[in-house]
Amino acid sequence: MFLINSPMRKARILNVMLGRGRGGLEQMYIHYAEAAMRAGYESYALHDEKFAYESFSKKIFQTTLRQYSQFDLMAATRLGRVIARISPHLIVSHGNRALRLVSLANIFCKKNHITVLHNYRIKNFSHLHGVIALTEDLKNLAIQKKFPESKIALLPNFLLAPQDVGTKEQKSTLVFGFMGRHVPAKGIDILIEAVKKLAETRADFLVIIAGSGPECAQHTQRVESARLQKHIQFTGWVDDKKSFLHGLDALIVPSRLEPFGLVYLEAWQHGLPVLATPNQGARAIVRHGVNGLVAHDMSAQALAALMFQILHDRGTLAALRRGAAESYHAYAWPGCAQNFKATLEKFMASAE
């Protein structure tokens, strides 16, 4: 449990996230808490007691909440006590469970509450003071749900760590990578089929798939059945993303659904171009031929064509690497600091 400084001279921002995974939403919750502190606010972070998280800055006040569902009234009561004690100027919820429990707790606290639209599954936010949309597509979703456009702010995902391109050695075998969960939305089955088609050309390449999830065994079996072990390796979950990304030549994002994958920014942070299916996130931020390549459709054949292009045109690969490294700066701190602070200030000012 955190202690509250007195007197408080800074605006207090409380970020709430109640998931237990290790995906992009959870990572952005950490980034928001860190960014609030860097922007000069008193930053508070509240998460589930079983959330396995990276170390926060010591300047961020942290606490945990035991909760079992988004309808856990006892948890909402406990959360209400925390909110009353902090008395934040702004609560930022991340994910449906946090949105729901904060809303329940806030019935009596009546604090300024906004949520971040990390994906298309967010619902029941019409009562909120405002929402943050990662992309124009998510903003349009909120508008379609009759949420006032004046209460919507556009704020893309961002990274706080400095750029680390590393040294890319020229090698005969090109290494592609994937990072993500083994779930249908991530399109690993599309990637495996693309590798199968590319292997028929006798090209020299390797795809390393990092991640875990419910379909991991199914994907491993598919690779073995197609005898693709020479071209595909599974590493499980990767904690050291830096080392993993430094060993790649390009990152593949074959997702069927990807609102704004943090993985795009992580690739550019390390100077890697992205080869992507035409999912929502790719269409929003990947500039075809500049910082990556976007397939013309969701098929394995279209994705294989992008990989083939990179394999047989190292000049294009070199140009894409330069574009990827340059693109990172638009989504990196401190370049995004002004937009971040202006967004929070907008919602705090409109509540006064």
C-alpha positions in Angstrom: 0.0 0.0 0.0 1.2 3.4 -0.8 1.5 6.4 1.4 0.1 9.8 0.3 2.3 12.8 0.6 1.0 15.9 2.3 0.4 18.5 1.3 -0.2 17.6 -2.4 0.8 20.4 -4.7 0.6 18.4 -8.0 -2.4 17.1 -9.8 -3.0 13.4 -8.9 -3.4 10.8 -11.7 -4.6 7.3 -10.9 -4.1 4.6 -13.5 -6.1 1.4 -13.0 -5.6 -1.9 -14.8 -7.0 -5.2 -13.5 -5.7 -7.7 -16.0 -3.1 -10.4 -15.2 -1.5 -10.9 -18.6 1.7 -9.6 -20.2 0.3 -8.1 -23.4 0.3 -4.6 -24.9 -2.6 -3.3 -22.7 -0.7 -4.2 -19.6 2.5 -2.7 -20.9 0.7 0.5 -21.8 -0.8 0.8 -18.3 2.8 0.8 -17.0 3.8 3.4 -19.6 0.8 5.6 -18.6 1.8 5.6 -14.9 5.4 6.3 -15.8 4.5 9.0 -18.3 2.2 10.7 -15.7 5.2 10.9 -13.3 7.5 12.2 -16.0 4.9 14.8 -17.0 5.0 16.3 -13.5 1.9 14.7 -11.9 1.7 12.7 -8.8 1.3 9.3 -10.3 -0.7 6.4 -8.7 -1.0 2.9 -10.1 -3.5 0.3 -9.0 -3.5 -3.2 -10.4 -4.6 -6.8 -9.6 -2.7 -8.4 -6.8 -1.6 -11.2 -9.2 -0.4 -8.9 -12.0 3.2 -9.9 -12.9 4.7 -6.5 -13.8 8.0 -4.9 -14.5 9.5 -2.6 -11.8 7.8 0.8 -11.6 9.7 3.9 -10.7 10.0 4.5 -7.0 8.3 7.8 -7.6 5.0 6.1 -8.6 2.7 5.2 -5.7 1.4 1.7 -6.1 -1.3 -0.5 -4.6 -3.1 -3.8 -5.5 -6.7 -4.9 -5.5 -8.0 -8.4 -4.9 -10.9 -8.9 -7.3 -12.6 -11.9 -9.0 -14.7 -10.3 -11.8 -15.9 -7.0 -13.2 -19.1 -7.5 -11.1 -17.2 -8.0 -7.8 -19.1 -5.6 -5.5 -16.7 -6.1 -2.5 -13.8 -5.3 -4.7 -15.6 -2.2 -6.0 -16.2 -1.1 -2.4 -12.5 -1.5 -1.5 -11.6 0.3 -4.7 -13.9 3.1 -3.7 -12.0 3.5 -0.4 -8.7 3.8 -2.3 -10.1 6.4 -4.6 -11.5 8.4 -1.7 -8.2 8.3 0.1 -6.2 9.4 -3.0 -8.8 11.9 -4.2 -7.4 11.9 -7.8 -8.0 14.7 -10.2 -8.2 12.1 -13.0 -8.7 8.3 -13.1 -7.6 6.5 -16.2 -8.9 3.0 -16.6 -7.4 0.4 -18.9 -9.5 -2.6 -20.0 -13.1 -3.6 -19.5 -12.7 -5.0 -15.9 -11.0 -1.8 -14.7 -13.6 0.3 -16.5 -16.5 -1.5 -14.9 -15.1 -1.6 -11.3 -14.0 2.0 -11.3 -17.4 3.0 -12.6 -19.1 1.1 -9.7 -16.7 2.5 -7.1 -17.1 6.0 -8.6 -20.9 6.1 -8.0 -20.2 7.6 -4.6 -16.7 9.0 -5.2 -17.8 11.0 -8.3 -14.2 11.5 -9.5 -13.3 12.4 -13.1 -13.0 9.0 -14.9 -11.8 8.4 -18.5 -10.8 5.2 -20.2 -8.3 4.2 -22.9 -9.8 2.4 -25.9 -7.0 -0.1 -26.3 -9.1 -2.4 -28.5 -12.6 -2.9 -30.1 -13.9 -4.9 -27.1 -14.4 -1.9 -24.8 -18.0 -1.3 -24.0 -20.4 0.6 -21.7 -18.4 3.8 -21.6 -21.2 6.3 -22.4 -21.2 7.5 -18.8 -17.5 8.5 -18.7 -16.1 12.0 -18.7 -13.9 11.1 -21.7 -12.1 8.5 -23.7 -8.7 8.2 -25.3 -8.6 6.5 -28.7 -5.4 5.1 -30.0 -6.3 5.5 -33.7 -8.9 7.3 -35.9 -10.6 3.9 -36.4 -11.1 3.6 -32.6 -12.2 7.2 -32.4 -14.8 6.5 -35.1 -16.0 3.5 -33.1 -16.7 5.7 -30.1 -18.6 8.2 -32.3 -20.6 5.3 -33.8 -21.6 4.4 -30.2 -23.0 8.0 -29.8 -20.1 9.1 -27.5 -19.6 12.9 -27.9 -16.7 13.7 -30.2 -15.7 16.6 -28.0 -15.0 14.1 -25.2 -12.7 12.0 -27.4 -8.9 12.5 -27.5 -6.6 10.9 -30.0 -3.4 9.6 -28.4 -1.4 6.8 -30.0 0.6 4.3 -28.1 4.1 5.4 -27.1 7.3 4.0 -25.8 9.5 5.5 -23.0 12.7 3.6 -23.6 15.5 5.1 -25.8 16.1 3.8 -29.2 18.5 0.9 -29.5 19.0 -0.1 -33.2 22.1 -2.2 -32.6 24.4 -3.5 -35.3 22.9 -5.5 -38.1 25.4 -7.9 -39.6 25.1 -9.0 -43.2 24.2 -12.7 -43.2 23.1 -15.3 -45.8 20.1 -16.6 -43.7 17.5 -13.9 -43.1 15.7 -14.1 -39.7 12.1 -13.1 -39.4 10.4 -12.9 -36.0 7.0 -12.9 -34.4 6.1 -11.8 -30.8 2.6 -12.4 -29.4 0.1 -14.8 -27.9 -0.9 -18.0 -29.6 -4.5 -17.0 -30.1 -6.6 -16.9 -33.3 -6.5 -13.1 -33.6 -2.7 -13.0 -33.9 -2.7 -15.0 -37.1 0.1 -17.4 -36.4 -1.7 -20.0 -38.6 -1.4 -17.5 -41.5 2.3 -17.1 -40.8 2.9 -20.9 -40.8 1.1 -21.3 -44.1 3.1 -18.4 -45.6 6.3 -20.1 -44.5 5.1 -23.3 -46.1 4.6 -21.5 -49.4 7.9 -19.7 -49.1 9.8 -22.9 -48.3 8.7 -24.3 -51.7 11.0 -21.7 -53.3 14.0 -23.2 -51.5 14.8 -19.8 -50.0 17.2 -19.6 -47.1 15.4 -18.1 -44.1 14.3 -18.7 -40.5 11.2 -17.6 -38.6 11.4 -17.4 -34.8 8.0 -17.4 -33.0 8.1 -16.0 -29.5 5.1 -16.2 -27.2 2.8 -18.5 -25.4 -0.9 -19.2 -25.3 -3.7 -21.8 -25.8 -2.9 -22.6 -29.4 0.8 -23.2 -28.9 0.6 -27.0 -29.1 -1.6 -26.8 -32.1 0.8 -24.6 -34.0 3.8 -26.8 -33.0 1.9 -29.8 -34.4 1.1 -28.0 -37.6 4.8 -27.1 -38.1 5.8 -30.7 -37.5 3.2 -32.1 -39.8 4.3 -29.8 -42.6 8.0 -30.6 -41.8 8.9 -26.9 -41.4 11.2 -27.3 -38.4 14.1 -26.1 -40.6 12.3 -22.8 -41.1 10.3 -22.2 -37.9 11.5 -22.2 -34.3 9.4 -21.7 -31.2 11.0 -20.0 -28.2 8.1 -19.6 -25.8 7.6 -16.3 -23.9 10.5 -13.9 -24.2 11.4 -11.7 -21.3 14.5 -10.1 -22.9 12.8 -8.4 -25.9 16.0 -6.5 -26.7 18.1 -9.5 -27.3 15.4 -11.2 -29.3 14.8 -8.2 -31.6 18.5 -7.6 -32.1 18.7 -11.1 -33.6 16.1 -10.4 -36.3 16.1 -8.8 -39.7 12.4 -8.0 -39.8 9.3 -8.5 -37.6 6.1 -10.1 -38.9 2.7 -9.1 -37.6 0.2 -11.5 -39.3 -2.7 -10.5 -37.0 -6.3 -10.7 -38.1 -7.2 -8.0 -35.5 -4.7 -5.5 -34.2 -6.0 -2.1 -33.2 -2.6 -0.6 -32.5 0.0 -3.2 -31.7 2.7 -2.0 -29.4 4.9 -4.5 -31.2 5.1 -2.1 -34.2 6.8 0.5 -32.1 9.1 -2.0 -30.4 10.2 -3.2 -33.8 11.0 0.4 -35.0 12.7 1.1 -31.6 15.3 -1.6 -32.7 15.4 -0.5 -36.3 13.3 -3.4 -37.7 10.8 -3.0 -40.5 7.4 -4.7 -40.1 5.8 -7.1 -42.5 2.1 -7.1 -41.8 -1.3 -8.2 -42.9 -3.7 -5.4 -43.6 -5.2 -5.3 -40.0 -6.4 -2.1 -38.5 -3.2 -1.2 -36.7 -1.0 -1.7 -39.8 -3.3 0.4 -42.0 -3.1 3.2 -39.4 0.6 3.5 -38.7 2.7 1.3 -41.1 3.8 3.3 -44.2 4.1 0.7 -47.0 7.6 0.9 -48.5 8.9 3.3 -45.8 9.0 1.6 -42.5 7.5 -1.8 -43.5 5.3 -3.6 -46.0 1.6 -4.3 -45.8 0.1 -7.2 -47.6 -2.8 -6.5 -50.1 -5.0 -9.0 -48.3 -5.1 -11.4 -45.3 -4.0 -14.5 -47.2 -0.9 -16.5 -46.5 0.1 -16.1 -50.2 0.1 -12.3 -49.8 2.2 -12.5 -46.6 4.6 -14.9 -48.3 5.0 -12.4 -51.2 6.3 -9.8 -48.7 8.8 -12.2 -47.2 10.0 -13.2 -50.7 10.5 -9.5 -51.6 12.7 -9.0 -48.5 14.7 -12.2 -49.1 15.5 -11.3 -52.7 16.0 -7.5 -52.4 18.5 -6.6 -49.7 18.4 -3.0 -50.9 14.8 -2.7 -50.0 15.5 -4.2 -46.6 18.2 -1.7 -45.9 15.9 1.2 -46.9 13.1 -0.1 -44.7 15.4 -0.4 -41.8 16.3 3.3 -42.1 12.7 4.2 -42.4 11.8 2.1 -39.4 14.4 3.7 -37.2 13.2 7.1 -38.2 9.6 6.3 -37.6 10.2 5.5 -33.9 10.8 9.1 -32.9 7.2 10.0 -33.6 6.0 7.6 -30.9 8.8 8.0 -28.4 9.2 10.1 -25.2 9.9 13.0 -25.0 8.5 13.6 -28.5 5.1 12.5 -27.4 5.2 14.2 -24.0 3.4 17.4 -25.1 0.5 15.5 -26.6 0.2 13.2 -23.5 0.1 16.1 -21.1 -2.3 18.2 -23.2 -4.6 15.2 -23.3 -4.7 14.8 -19.5 -5.0 18.5 -19.0 -7.9 18.7 -21.4 -10.0 16.2 -19.4 -9.0 17.7 -16.0 -9.9 21.2 -17.2 -13.2 20.3 -18.6 -14.2 18.7 -15.3 -13.7 21.9 -13.3 
